[in-house]
């Protein structure tokens, strides 16, 4: 398949760029941060997302969505990366919609997917328990109790967890930490007795939460997929999320590159624009090449996810690792080429550096995915 967007996907990109660029420039994130907004994103803007159909991109037609794929979700995520727009798009429209579409029963899909599509339901995926992304190290226990299970443990860095109306929780119903077998996914109402949620805004001022479960009762209807067999389902959901985050990092990289090139053309030293200095031209050219290679790798991964999500792991690992290193290089070069003012809070480049750092860690950093790729190729 050609590594270019189709005409329809290009139209989606233009639509997303127009809405996000107009309604959520970087100043929008700055305003939310400075005002210490309790929600951390604009619910009005999320309603606009729903009205235009973005919240239902990955929701099947029969449940009120568009029935599109990961490439289309990546197109929107790239535009989000250009302005650093705070939004529940990743947590709800990508991760939760994918989890329910792939693992939900007919009743679960009928109850939740139409609400995701119309923007009335926010959801969050609760997986990690430590400072690094290690899904197989899940220790939260889900013990059989009556007609369901009792959950005990805690989850960290739950993206948009403090605003979620529904939690998708990974817990261990069998085995021990490090084993793939024995994982089960649960749909949990965050208002259930025994759940405590603490908002923990990340370094880039985007939302996250720590969620503690103390003898939380979940009935059998809350199981997503099969008991003890949630590892494969979780892998697919996380890979879709990784592809989306990689797309966001492409947007971050390209926006920083564009801003930096404009600065090189405008800033004058010794009587001429600093962009005329060959050393800076070489660095800019190398960064441009890196971004284009990364864009191709990410698009290939998204296409692989749409073709066969269960066999897209290698492509996703390459894309996420590559996007992380490229975004890191882009923001470092951007800050350095802007000189001292690139380090100031008043200048927007710093926001991109912080977001790139968070995205690098989200769902596994470059080292994690290099290791994943080595494991996949050893089989």
SULZI-V362266 format. One line per field, one symbol per residue. phi: phi as a letter, one per 40 degrees, with the letter a starting at -180 (. if undefined). psi: psi as a letter, one per 30 degrees, with the letter a starting at -180 (. if undefined). burial: # if it has 9 or more other C-alpha atoms within 8 Angstrom, else .. Layout:
# SULZI-V362266
phi=???
psi=???
burial=???
This chain:
# SULZI-V362266
phi=.ccbccccccccdccccccccccbcdcccccccccfdccgacccccccdcccgccbdccddcbgbcgcbcccccdcccccccbgccaccccccbccccccccbccdcccccbccccccgcbbbacbbcbbcbcadccdbdcbbdagcabbbbiabbfccgccbccabbbcabcagbdhccchcbbbcbccccdhbbbbcbdcccgccaabbbbbfccbcccccbgbcgbcccccdccccccccccccccccdcccccccccccccccbafgacccccccccccccccdccccccdccccccccccccaccbbdcccccccccccccccccccccccccgdccccccbcdccccccccccdccghcccdcccdccccccc
psi=kkhlkleeeeeeeeeeeeeeeefilefeeeeeeefhkfefljeeeeeeeeefgefgegklefggafgaaeeeeeeeeeeefffhkkkgeeeefdeeeeeeeeflleeeeeeeeeeeeggfkklkkjdkfafljiefgkfkkjkkjbgblkkkakklhjkgffgkfkkjkkljflalkfkekfkkkkkkkfgkkfkkkkkiklfgglkllkkkjjhkkklfffkjbkkfgfeeeeeeeeeeeeeeeeeeeeeeeeeeeeeeeeeffekkkhglkfffkeeeeeeeeeeeeeeeeeeeeeeeeeeeeeejefggeeeeeeeeeeeeeeeeeeeeeeeeffaeffflffkfeeeeeeeeeeeefkgkaeeefeeeeeeeff.
burial=........##.##..##.###..###.##..##...#..###...##.##..########..########################.#.############.###..###.########.#########...##...#####.....###############.##########.....#.########.#.#.##.#.####.#.#########.####..####.#####.##.######################.###.###.##....###....##..#..##.##..#############..#..#####################.#####...##...################.###..##.##..#...
